[in-house]
Amino acid sequence: ATVYVFSLLAPAVIRFAAWVLTHTGYRVTTLGAENIPARGGALLVSNHLSYADPFLMTAAVPRRVRFMMMRPLYNYRPLTWFFKMMGAIPIAGNDGPKKFMASIEQARQALREGHIVCIFAEGAISRLAQLLGFRKGLEAIAKDLDVPIVPVHLDRVWGSVFSFERGKFIWKMPRQIPYPVTVSF
């Protein structure tokens, strides 16, 4: 019974834990959250500056978010159960056409079912704090769907310990605790 109850409550518990951890290490300012629909599907399209970005988004969005994520990270055995429980949708640029389109269709189906789906449209974490070109997956997901597309700007994340600032990931001292970050919708 405990396992069953945990399986039902796990996404909410993990979301709360992510919120607590995010607000402990970061001072998150959210702007424009009213642009996220209270119900129904929506596609969030965000820049990608660090490995903390999904947690920052989870802390800023009042609803559960299903993230598109790189398949190699999704398939990392110690964390696969977590990503599945959170409803992540794996995708990779080197997937074959059928596998790639299956991931796109999974995201489209989630939108049809009224979920919020987030895609980091650059397809990779920035190594130089520059906005990278957007990949074509965004267009394929949104094609012919009547859902709002909400642009998201993660600001001041570059320089946090989870970014690649100074060519280092994690192995650097934070400049400030809590680290100020702005999430704009």
C-alpha positions in Angstrom: 0.0 0.0 0.0 2.9 2.4 0.8 4.5 1.8 -2.6 1.1 2.4 -4.3 0.5 5.6 -2.4 4.0 6.8 -3.0 3.6 6.1 -6.8 0.5 8.3 -6.8 2.1 11.1 -4.7 5.7 10.9 -5.9 5.5 13.6 -8.6 4.0 16.0 -6.1 6.6 15.1 -3.4 9.4 15.4 -5.9 8.0 18.7 -7.2 7.9 20.0 -3.6 11.5 18.8 -2.9 12.7 20.5 -6.2 11.0 23.7 -5.1 12.6 23.6 -1.7 16.1 22.8 -3.1 15.8 25.4 -5.8 14.7 28.1 -3.4 17.5 27.2 -1.0 20.3 27.6 -3.6 18.6 30.2 -5.8 16.5 33.3 -5.3 13.9 32.8 -8.1 12.0 35.8 -9.4 9.1 34.8 -11.7 7.7 37.3 -14.2 4.7 36.8 -16.4 3.4 33.6 -14.8 -0.1 34.7 -15.7 0.8 33.9 -19.3 0.7 30.1 -18.4 -2.8 28.8 -18.8 -4.5 27.5 -15.6 -5.6 24.4 -17.5 -5.2 22.8 -20.8 -2.1 22.1 -22.8 0.7 24.6 -23.4 4.2 24.4 -25.0 6.9 26.2 -23.0 9.9 27.0 -25.2 13.0 28.0 -23.2 16.7 28.8 -23.5 19.0 26.3 -21.8 21.9 27.6 -19.7 22.5 24.9 -17.0 21.5 21.5 -15.6 19.4 23.4 -13.0 17.0 24.8 -15.7 14.3 22.1 -15.3 14.3 22.6 -11.6 14.1 26.3 -11.9 11.2 25.9 -14.3 9.5 23.4 -12.0 9.8 26.0 -9.2 8.4 28.8 -11.3 5.5 27.0 -13.0 2.4 26.5 -10.8 1.5 23.3 -12.8 3.3 20.0 -13.4 5.6 20.3 -16.4 6.6 17.4 -18.7 10.1 18.1 -20.0 11.6 16.9 -23.3 15.1 15.7 -22.5 18.1 14.2 -24.2 17.8 10.4 -24.5 21.3 9.6 -23.3 20.6 11.4 -20.0 17.2 9.8 -19.8 18.7 6.4 -20.2 21.3 6.9 -17.4 20.3 3.9 -15.3 20.4 5.3 -11.8 18.0 8.1 -12.8 15.7 6.5 -15.4 13.1 5.7 -12.8 13.0 9.3 -11.7 12.6 10.7 -15.2 9.9 8.2 -16.0 8.0 9.1 -12.8 8.2 12.8 -13.7 6.8 12.1 -17.2 9.9 13.2 -19.1 9.9 12.6 -22.8 13.2 11.4 -24.2 14.5 12.6 -27.6 17.9 12.8 -29.4 19.1 14.4 -32.6 20.7 11.1 -33.6 17.5 9.1 -33.2 16.3 7.4 -36.3 13.4 9.0 -38.1 10.8 6.6 -36.5 12.2 7.0 -33.0 12.4 10.8 -33.4 8.9 11.1 -34.6 7.6 8.8 -31.8 9.1 11.3 -29.3 7.5 14.2 -31.1 4.2 12.4 -31.1 4.5 11.6 -27.4 4.9 15.4 -26.7 2.0 16.2 -29.0 -0.2 13.7 -27.2 0.7 15.1 -23.8 -0.4 18.6 -25.2 -3.7 17.2 -26.4 -4.3 15.7 -23.0 -3.9 19.1 -21.4 -0.3 18.8 -20.0 2.3 21.5 -20.1 5.3 20.4 -22.1 8.7 22.2 -22.0 11.3 22.0 -24.7 14.7 23.5 -24.5 14.6 24.3 -28.2 18.4 24.9 -28.5 18.9 21.1 -28.0 21.9 21.6 -25.7 23.1 23.5 -22.8 25.0 26.6 -23.8 28.8 26.4 -23.2 29.4 30.1 -23.8 26.2 31.8 -22.5 25.1 32.5 -26.0 21.7 31.6 -27.4 22.1 28.7 -29.8 19.9 28.1 -32.9 16.6 26.5 -32.3 16.1 22.9 -33.5 13.2 21.8 -35.8 11.5 19.7 -33.0 9.6 22.8 -31.8 7.8 23.2 -35.1 7.0 19.5 -35.4 5.5 19.5 -31.9 3.3 22.6 -32.4 2.1 21.9 -36.0 -1.7 22.0 -36.2 -2.2 22.0 -32.4 -4.4 24.6 -30.9 -2.3 25.2 -27.8 -0.4 28.3 -26.7 3.3 28.5 -27.2 4.8 30.4 -24.2 8.4 31.7 -24.7 10.5 31.4 -21.5 13.6 33.3 -20.7 15.9 32.0 -18.0 18.0 35.0 -17.0 21.2 35.2 -14.8 21.5 31.4 -14.6 24.9 31.6 -16.4 27.5 31.6 -13.6 25.7 29.3 -11.2 27.5 26.2 -10.2 25.4 24.1 -12.6 26.3 26.1 -15.7 29.5 25.7 -17.8 30.8 29.2 -16.9 34.6 29.4 -16.7 34.6 26.0 -18.5 33.7 24.2 -15.3 30.6 22.3 -14.2 29.9 22.1 -10.5 33.6 22.5 -9.5 33.5 26.2 -8.8 32.4 28.4 -5.9 29.0 30.0 -6.2 29.3 33.8 -6.5 26.4 34.4 -4.2 24.0 32.2 -2.1 21.2 32.3 -2.8 22.0 32.8 -6.4 19.6 35.3 -8.1 17.7 34.0 -11.1 14.8 35.3 -13.1 12.3 33.2 -15.0 10.2 35.2 -17.5 7.2 33.9 -19.3 
